[in-house]
Amino acid sequence: MDSRHHPLPPRDEMLRAFLGRDSGFDGVFVTAVATTGIFCRPSCPARKPRPENVAFFPTPREALLHGFRPCLRCRPLEPAGSTPDWLAPLLEAVEAEPERRWRDDDLRRLGLQPERVRRWFQGQHGMSFHAYARARRLGAALGQIRTGADVTSTALEHGWDSLSGFGEAFRRLFGSPPSHATDAPVLLLKRLVTPLGPMLAAGAGDDLALLEFVDRRMLATQLERLRHRLGCAMVPGACPALERTTEQLGEYFAGSRRDFSLPLELPGTQFRKTVWERLAAIPYGVTTTYGALARGLGRPSAARAVARAVGDNRLAIVIPCHRVVGSDGDLTGYGGGLWRKRRLLDHERRNAEAAEPMSF
Protein backbone atom coordinates (compact mmCIF):
# COMPACT_ATOMS: atom_id res chain seq x y z
CA MET A 1 0.00 0.00 0.00
CA ASP A 2 1.61 3.23 -1.15
CA SER A 3 1.59 5.71 1.72
CA ARG A 4 3.35 8.63 0.06
CA HIS A 5 1.92 12.13 -0.41
CA HIS A 6 -0.43 12.05 2.58
CA PRO A 7 -0.95 15.40 4.35
CA LEU A 8 0.19 15.52 7.95
CA PRO A 9 -2.04 16.54 10.86
CA PRO A 10 -1.30 19.92 12.52
CA ARG A 11 2.06 19.97 14.31
CA ASP A 12 0.55 20.60 17.74
CA GLU A 13 -1.71 17.56 17.30
CA MET A 14 1.23 15.35 16.28
CA LEU A 15 3.32 16.67 19.16
CA ARG A 16 0.57 15.84 21.68
CA ALA A 17 0.25 12.34 20.19
CA PHE A 18 4.01 11.76 20.33
CA LEU A 19 4.46 13.07 23.87
CA GLY A 20 1.42 11.04 24.96
CA ARG A 21 2.66 7.87 23.19
CA ASP A 22 -0.68 7.62 21.37
CA SER A 23 -0.66 4.36 19.37
CA GLY A 24 -3.72 5.58 17.45
CA PHE A 25 -1.34 7.74 15.39
CA ASP A 26 1.02 4.89 14.48
CA GLY A 27 0.95 4.86 10.69
CA VAL A 28 -0.09 8.50 10.41
CA PHE A 29 3.43 9.89 10.82
CA VAL A 30 6.87 9.14 12.21
CA THR A 31 8.84 11.41 14.55
CA ALA A 32 12.47 12.28 13.89
CA VAL A 33 14.76 13.63 16.62
CA ALA A 34 17.53 15.97 15.47
CA THR A 35 19.76 15.39 18.51
CA THR A 36 19.91 11.61 18.05
CA GLY A 37 19.35 11.21 14.30
CA ILE A 38 16.66 8.58 15.01
CA PHE A 39 13.03 8.37 13.92
CA CYS A 40 10.28 6.58 15.87
CA ARG A 41 6.62 5.64 15.91
CA PRO A 42 4.38 8.04 17.87
CA SER A 43 3.88 5.29 20.49
CA CYS A 44 7.60 4.68 21.08
CA PRO A 45 8.22 4.12 24.82
CA ALA A 46 11.66 5.77 24.72
CA ARG A 47 12.32 8.99 26.61
CA LYS A 48 10.76 11.96 24.83
CA PRO A 49 13.00 14.79 23.50
CA ARG A 50 12.45 18.53 23.69
CA PRO A 51 9.76 19.66 21.21
CA GLU A 52 12.11 22.01 19.35
CA ASN A 53 14.29 19.02 18.40
CA VAL A 54 11.41 17.10 16.82
CA ALA A 55 10.45 16.88 13.14
CA PHE A 56 7.56 14.91 11.60
CA PHE A 57 7.38 12.94 8.36
CA PRO A 58 4.40 11.12 6.79
CA THR A 59 6.28 7.84 6.27
CA PRO A 60 9.56 6.16 7.23
CA ARG A 61 10.71 6.63 3.62
CA GLU A 62 10.79 10.42 3.98
CA ALA A 63 12.63 10.16 7.31
CA LEU A 64 15.25 7.88 5.75
CA LEU A 65 15.71 10.26 2.82
CA HIS A 66 16.41 13.06 5.31
CA GLY A 67 19.21 11.04 6.88
CA PHE A 68 17.46 9.66 9.98
CA ARG A 69 17.84 6.02 11.03
CA PRO A 70 15.07 3.81 12.51
CA CYS A 71 14.71 3.36 16.25
CA LEU A 72 15.79 -0.09 17.42
CA ARG A 73 13.21 -0.04 20.20
CA CYS A 74 9.92 0.66 18.38
CA ARG A 75 11.11 -0.59 14.92
CA PRO A 76 9.18 1.88 12.73
CA LEU A 77 10.12 0.06 9.51
CA GLU A 78 8.07 -2.98 10.51
CA PRO A 79 4.28 -3.05 9.98
CA ALA A 80 2.47 -1.65 13.01
CA GLY A 81 1.48 -4.46 15.30
CA SER A 82 3.77 -7.06 13.75
CA THR A 83 5.18 -9.71 16.05
CA PRO A 84 8.56 -8.64 17.47
CA ASP A 85 11.50 -10.96 16.89
CA TRP A 86 11.96 -11.61 20.60
CA LEU A 87 8.41 -12.98 20.91
CA ALA A 88 8.22 -15.11 17.76
CA PRO A 89 9.72 -18.29 19.35
CA LEU A 90 7.08 -18.23 22.11
CA LEU A 91 4.18 -17.84 19.67
CA GLU A 92 5.55 -20.67 17.54
CA ALA A 93 5.78 -22.86 20.64
CA VAL A 94 2.18 -22.06 21.63
CA GLU A 95 0.92 -22.96 18.16
CA ALA A 96 2.99 -26.16 18.12
CA GLU A 97 1.65 -27.22 21.54
CA PRO A 98 -1.76 -25.57 22.05
CA GLU A 99 -2.54 -28.01 24.87
CA ARG A 100 0.49 -26.98 26.96
CA ARG A 101 0.02 -25.16 30.25
CA TRP A 102 2.51 -22.29 30.34
CA ARG A 103 4.01 -20.83 33.52
CA ASP A 104 6.28 -17.86 34.14
CA ASP A 105 9.25 -20.17 34.68
CA ASP A 106 8.70 -21.55 31.16
CA LEU A 107 8.96 -18.01 29.78
CA ARG A 108 12.13 -17.35 31.72
CA ARG A 109 13.69 -20.53 30.33
CA LEU A 110 13.07 -19.07 26.87
CA GLY A 111 14.92 -15.92 27.93
CA LEU A 112 11.70 -13.87 28.21
CA GLN A 113 10.59 -11.55 30.99
CA PRO A 114 6.99 -12.49 31.99
CA GLU A 115 6.05 -8.84 32.54
CA ARG A 116 7.27 -7.86 29.07
CA VAL A 117 5.25 -10.71 27.54
CA ARG A 118 2.19 -9.68 29.56
CA ARG A 119 2.41 -6.05 28.38
CA TRP A 120 2.66 -7.06 24.72
CA PHE A 121 -0.32 -9.42 24.91
CA GLN A 122 -2.38 -6.92 26.86
CA GLY A 123 -1.69 -4.23 24.28
CA GLN A 124 -2.17 -6.40 21.20
CA HIS A 125 -4.83 -8.91 22.33
CA GLY A 126 -6.53 -7.19 25.26
CA MET A 127 -5.65 -10.09 27.57
CA SER A 128 -2.62 -11.46 29.38
CA PHE A 129 -0.45 -14.16 27.83
CA HIS A 130 -1.73 -16.72 30.31
CA ALA A 131 -5.36 -15.88 29.46
CA TYR A 132 -4.52 -16.20 25.77
CA ALA A 133 -2.79 -19.55 26.26
CA ARG A 134 -5.68 -20.82 28.42
CA ALA A 135 -8.17 -19.87 25.69
CA ARG A 136 -6.04 -21.72 23.13
CA ARG A 137 -5.99 -24.79 25.41
CA LEU A 138 -9.75 -24.70 25.86
CA GLY A 139 -10.30 -24.27 22.13
CA ALA A 140 -8.06 -27.24 21.39
CA ALA A 141 -9.84 -29.28 24.08
CA LEU A 142 -13.23 -28.43 22.58
CA GLY A 143 -12.11 -29.61 19.17
CA GLN A 144 -10.83 -32.88 20.63
CA ILE A 145 -14.04 -33.54 22.59
CA ARG A 146 -16.11 -32.90 19.48
CA THR A 147 -14.24 -35.69 17.71
CA GLY A 148 -15.33 -38.13 20.43
CA ALA A 149 -12.44 -37.91 22.93
CA ASP A 150 -13.08 -38.69 26.60
CA VAL A 151 -13.57 -35.55 28.72
CA THR A 152 -11.34 -36.70 31.58
CA SER A 153 -8.38 -37.63 29.39
CA THR A 154 -8.81 -34.42 27.40
CA ALA A 155 -8.69 -32.32 30.56
CA LEU A 156 -5.46 -34.00 31.69
CA GLU A 157 -3.85 -33.73 28.24
CA HIS A 158 -4.56 -30.00 28.14
CA GLY A 159 -2.95 -29.11 31.45
CA TRP A 160 -5.76 -29.36 34.02
CA ASP A 161 -5.02 -31.21 37.23
CA SER A 162 -8.67 -31.87 38.03
CA LEU A 163 -11.85 -32.51 36.09
CA SER A 164 -13.74 -29.98 38.23
CA GLY A 165 -11.25 -27.21 37.39
CA PHE A 166 -11.48 -28.05 33.71
CA GLY A 167 -15.27 -28.10 33.82
CA GLU A 168 -15.45 -24.71 35.54
CA ALA A 169 -13.05 -23.08 33.04
CA PHE A 170 -14.96 -24.68 30.19
CA ARG A 171 -18.33 -23.41 31.47
CA ARG A 172 -17.01 -19.88 31.98
CA LEU A 173 -15.80 -19.69 28.39
CA PHE A 174 -18.38 -21.71 26.47
CA GLY A 175 -21.43 -21.38 28.71
CA SER A 176 -22.00 -25.14 28.99
CA PRO A 177 -20.26 -28.14 30.56
CA PRO A 178 -17.79 -30.24 28.55
CA SER A 179 -20.41 -32.99 28.23
CA HIS A 180 -22.43 -30.60 26.04
CA ALA A 181 -19.45 -29.56 23.92
CA THR A 182 -21.08 -30.57 20.64
CA ASP A 183 -23.73 -27.89 21.23
CA ALA A 184 -21.36 -25.04 22.12
CA PRO A 185 -21.12 -22.51 19.25
CA VAL A 186 -17.65 -21.01 18.90
CA LEU A 187 -16.11 -18.15 16.94
CA LEU A 188 -12.39 -18.39 16.28
CA LEU A 189 -10.24 -15.28 16.57
CA LYS A 190 -7.12 -14.34 14.64
CA ARG A 191 -4.97 -11.22 14.77
CA LEU A 192 -3.93 -9.95 11.33
CA VAL A 193 -1.12 -7.49 10.55
CA THR A 194 -1.91 -4.89 7.87
CA PRO A 195 -0.17 -1.74 6.59
CA LEU A 196 -2.66 0.27 8.65
CA GLY A 197 -2.10 -1.62 11.88
CA PRO A 198 -3.25 -4.91 13.38
CA MET A 199 -6.82 -6.12 12.91
CA LEU A 200 -8.87 -8.77 14.70
CA ALA A 201 -10.87 -11.24 12.62
CA ALA A 202 -13.52 -13.64 13.92
CA GLY A 203 -15.08 -16.48 11.99
CA ALA A 204 -16.45 -19.99 12.07
CA GLY A 205 -16.10 -22.50 9.26
CA ASP A 206 -16.36 -20.56 6.00
CA ASP A 207 -18.13 -17.51 7.45
CA LEU A 208 -16.46 -14.27 8.54
CA ALA A 209 -18.27 -12.48 11.38
CA LEU A 210 -15.94 -9.65 12.39
CA LEU A 211 -12.96 -7.71 11.06
CA GLU A 212 -11.90 -4.65 13.05
CA PHE A 213 -8.77 -2.66 13.88
CA VAL A 214 -7.63 -3.73 17.33
CA ASP A 215 -7.36 -0.16 18.62
CA ARG A 216 -10.97 0.71 17.76
CA ARG A 217 -12.63 1.91 20.95
CA MET A 218 -15.83 0.02 20.17
CA LEU A 219 -14.11 -3.31 19.56
CA ALA A 220 -14.97 -4.76 22.98
CA THR A 221 -18.59 -3.63 22.52
CA GLN A 222 -18.73 -5.17 19.05
CA LEU A 223 -17.37 -8.46 20.36
CA GLU A 224 -19.91 -8.51 23.18
CA ARG A 225 -22.80 -7.75 20.82
CA LEU A 226 -21.65 -10.50 18.49
CA ARG A 227 -21.30 -12.93 21.38
CA HIS A 228 -24.81 -12.08 22.56
CA ARG A 229 -26.46 -12.32 19.13
CA LEU A 230 -24.79 -15.60 18.20
CA GLY A 231 -24.79 -17.07 21.69
CA CYS A 232 -21.19 -18.14 21.20
CA ALA A 233 -17.81 -18.26 22.90
CA MET A 234 -14.66 -16.82 21.31
CA VAL A 235 -11.23 -18.41 21.36
CA PRO A 236 -8.01 -17.93 19.36
CA GLY A 237 -7.76 -20.40 16.49
CA ALA A 238 -7.88 -20.97 12.75
CA CYS A 239 -10.58 -21.82 10.22
CA PRO A 240 -11.05 -21.48 6.43
CA ALA A 241 -12.79 -18.11 6.80
CA LEU A 242 -9.81 -16.61 8.63
CA GLU A 243 -7.32 -18.08 6.17
CA ARG A 244 -9.21 -16.63 3.19
CA THR A 245 -9.61 -13.28 4.94
CA THR A 246 -5.85 -13.09 5.52
CA GLU A 247 -5.17 -13.87 1.86
CA GLN A 248 -7.76 -11.51 0.39
CA LEU A 249 -6.88 -8.65 2.73
CA GLY A 250 -3.24 -8.95 1.63
CA GLU A 251 -4.36 -8.79 -2.01
CA TYR A 252 -6.48 -5.72 -1.27
CA PHE A 253 -3.59 -3.81 0.25
CA ALA A 254 -1.29 -4.93 -2.58
CA GLY A 255 -3.75 -3.35 -5.03
CA SER A 256 -4.66 -6.59 -6.82
CA ARG A 257 -8.12 -7.06 -5.27
CA ARG A 258 -11.12 -4.72 -5.33
CA ASP A 259 -13.94 -6.96 -4.14
CA PHE A 260 -13.98 -9.58 -1.39
CA SER A 261 -15.46 -13.02 -1.96
CA LEU A 262 -16.11 -14.12 1.60
CA PRO A 263 -19.30 -15.64 3.05
CA LEU A 264 -20.39 -13.29 5.83
CA GLU A 265 -22.19 -13.80 9.12
CA LEU A 266 -24.24 -10.62 9.67
CA PRO A 267 -26.46 -10.89 12.74
CA GLY A 268 -28.51 -7.73 13.22
CA THR A 269 -31.87 -6.12 12.58
CA GLN A 270 -33.29 -6.25 9.07
CA PHE A 271 -32.72 -2.51 8.68
CA ARG A 272 -29.04 -2.79 9.58
CA LYS A 273 -28.59 -5.77 7.26
CA THR A 274 -30.13 -3.76 4.42
CA VAL A 275 -27.77 -0.84 5.10
CA TRP A 276 -24.76 -3.18 5.18
CA GLU A 277 -25.82 -4.72 1.86
CA ARG A 278 -25.97 -1.21 0.37
CA LEU A 279 -22.50 -0.48 1.76
CA ALA A 280 -21.12 -3.63 0.15
CA ALA A 281 -22.50 -2.46 -3.21
CA ILE A 282 -20.58 0.87 -3.22
CA PRO A 283 -18.02 0.51 -6.06
CA TYR A 284 -14.30 0.50 -5.37
CA GLY A 285 -12.85 4.01 -5.62
CA VAL A 286 -16.28 5.66 -5.24
CA THR A 287 -17.78 7.49 -2.25
CA THR A 288 -21.36 8.22 -1.27
CA THR A 289 -23.13 10.04 1.57
CA TYR A 290 -25.41 9.00 4.41
CA GLY A 291 -28.22 10.95 2.77
CA ALA A 292 -27.73 9.18 -0.55
CA LEU A 293 -27.82 5.81 1.20
CA ALA A 294 -31.05 6.77 2.95
CA ARG A 295 -32.63 7.91 -0.33
CA GLY A 296 -31.52 4.67 -1.99
CA LEU A 297 -33.39 2.78 0.71
CA GLY A 298 -36.53 4.81 0.03
CA ARG A 299 -36.22 6.50 3.44
CA PRO A 300 -34.80 9.98 2.74
CA SER A 301 -35.49 11.19 6.29
CA ALA A 302 -33.56 8.30 7.89
CA ALA A 303 -30.00 9.60 7.31
CA ARG A 304 -29.21 9.49 11.05
CA ALA A 305 -30.48 5.93 11.41
CA VAL A 306 -28.40 4.97 8.38
CA ALA A 307 -25.35 6.62 9.96
CA ARG A 308 -25.86 4.58 13.15
CA ALA A 309 -26.13 1.37 11.12
CA VAL A 310 -22.96 2.29 9.20
CA GLY A 311 -21.18 2.89 12.51
CA ASP A 312 -22.29 -0.53 13.73
CA ASN A 313 -20.65 -2.31 10.80
CA ARG A 314 -18.45 -5.09 12.23
CA LEU A 315 -16.60 -5.89 8.99
CA ALA A 316 -14.22 -3.04 8.25
CA ILE A 317 -12.91 -2.84 4.65
CA VAL A 318 -14.82 -5.98 3.59
CA ILE A 319 -18.06 -4.01 4.01
CA PRO A 320 -16.60 -0.64 2.95
CA CYS A 321 -18.13 1.86 5.37
CA HIS A 322 -15.01 3.99 4.73
CA ARG A 323 -16.60 4.94 1.38
CA VAL A 324 -19.33 6.96 3.12
CA VAL A 325 -18.54 10.66 3.61
CA GLY A 326 -20.38 13.74 4.82
CA SER A 327 -22.79 15.66 2.60
CA ASP A 328 -20.06 18.27 1.99
CA GLY A 329 -17.51 15.63 1.09
CA ASP A 330 -15.64 15.85 4.41
CA LEU A 331 -14.46 12.65 6.07
CA THR A 332 -16.61 11.83 9.09
CA GLY A 333 -17.32 9.01 11.47
CA TYR A 334 -14.89 6.12 11.01
CA GLY A 335 -14.34 3.80 13.96
CA GLY A 336 -10.79 2.94 12.88
CA GLY A 337 -9.82 6.62 12.83
CA LEU A 338 -10.16 9.26 10.13
CA TRP A 339 -6.51 8.86 9.16
CA ARG A 340 -7.21 5.25 8.18
CA LYS A 341 -10.31 6.30 6.28
CA ARG A 342 -8.22 8.81 4.33
CA ARG A 343 -5.54 6.20 3.59
CA LEU A 344 -8.09 3.65 2.40
CA LEU A 345 -9.81 6.13 0.10
CA ASP A 346 -6.47 7.38 -1.28
CA HIS A 347 -5.36 3.78 -1.86
CA GLU A 348 -8.54 2.92 -3.77
CA ARG A 349 -8.56 6.15 -5.76
CA ARG A 350 -4.96 5.67 -6.95
CA ASN A 351 -5.61 2.09 -7.96
CA ALA A 352 -8.87 2.98 -9.70
CA GLU A 353 -7.19 5.78 -11.64
CA ALA A 354 -4.26 3.55 -12.62
CA ALA A 355 -6.67 1.01 -14.11
CA GLU A 356 -8.51 3.54 -16.27
CA PRO A 357 -7.63 3.36 -20.00
CA MET A 358 -5.84 6.34 -21.49
CA SER A 359 -7.95 8.68 -23.61
CA PHE A 360 -6.65 10.24 -26.81
Helices and strands as residue ranges (DSSP letters): H 11-19, G 23-25, E 30-33, E 38-40, G 51-53, E 54-57, H 60-65, E 69-70, H 88-96, H 104-109, H 114-125, H 129-146, H 151-157, H 163-174, G 178-183, E 186-192, E 199-204, E 207-213, H 219-230, E 233-236, H 240-254, H 270-280, E 288-289, H 290-296, H 303-311, G 321-323, E 324-325, H 338-355
